[in-house]
Amino acid sequence: MKRNSWWFALVFALVFLVPAWPAQAITYGEPDNGRHPNTGALIAEYNTPGVKEHLCTGTLIAPTVFLTAAHCTAHLESKGIPRDQIWVSFDDDVDPVTPSTRLYHGKWVTHPDYNQRQSNPADLAVVILDQPVKGVQPARLPTSGLFDRLAAKGALKDQPFTAVGYGIREPVTQPGGPTHPYDGGRWMAVSQFDALNDNWLRLSQNTSTGDGGTCNGDSGGPNFLGAGENETDIIAGVTVTGDSMCRATNVIYRLDTPSARNFLDDYVELP
């Protein structure tokens, strides 16, 4: 998929803790190879009418409910795209979107309190699918206040998280400057806990310590609690922002907070 210049400009215009625009993607990771079938690509016709393209990432949290980031759906709203002009694909590769790409049509709902505040932007949205997704086990949401309880016990220290998403990856140095590889595939990477805030989990993606993370291509994507043999199917939070060069911090919006749970409670049964 050819990325337009405005899209790349947004990659480098990110400012730490300002919600990222579409989309965010995996860095210093590896192909997912079917390990996270409930992670999918958000598809829309947002550049050229009639041409479906990957926009963001998200996760199936119920047979007909797909969780993503509000700044993804708000971007579509800003372009005047109707709420029912949205699709989701759980294919391993979505570039390009072709007649053989399996698409699930739906309608998005943006968190009504979504804003640009650093304290709590309410950066969540859901896509309500027309038909249930069969053969895919939805991911689980965390219990209320889970990460506050873990922090109080000192259990977040050195805790790994697994990020999953579609999109561009870490920069590759070229004679004309860095380029970001993109193959439309679903990738995964492991990050370590860095800090906890009221509405954010900050994860390290510092390669010098062996961490991977996210960059432009998977906003709205899941960050699962744990990694490797100890990975769970619990989504700690969704990718929403990070540092401008995608080399230091992955900032995810927590799903165990009252704001997140009050929104999600209208669409899924909460643990």
MOBEL-V89441 format. One line per field, one symbol per residue. ss: DSSP state (a for helix, b for strand, c for the rest). burial: + if it has 24 or more other C-alpha atoms within 12 Angstrom, else -. A space follows every 10 residues. Layout:
ss=???
burial=???
This chain:
ss=ccccaaaaaa aaaccccccc ccccbbbccb bcccccccbb bbbbcccccc ccbbbbbbbb bbccbbbbca aaaaaaaacc cccccbbbbc ccbccccccc cccbbbbbbb cccccccccc ccccbbbbbc cccccccccb bccccaaaaa aacccccccb bbbbbbcccc bbccccccbb ccccbbbbbb bbbbbbcccb bbbbccaaac ccbbbccccc cbbbbccaaa cccbbbbbbb bbccccccbb bbbbcccaaa aaaacccccc c
burial=--+---++-+ ++-+--++++ ++++++++++ ++--++++++ +++++++--- -+++++++++ ++++++++++ ++++++---- --++++++++ +++++++--- --++++++++ +--+-----+ +++++++++- --+----+++ +++-++++-- -----+--++ ++++++++++ +--------+ ++++++++++ ++++++++++ ++++++---- ++++++++++ +++++++--- -+++++++++ ++++++++++ +++++++-++ +-++--++-- -
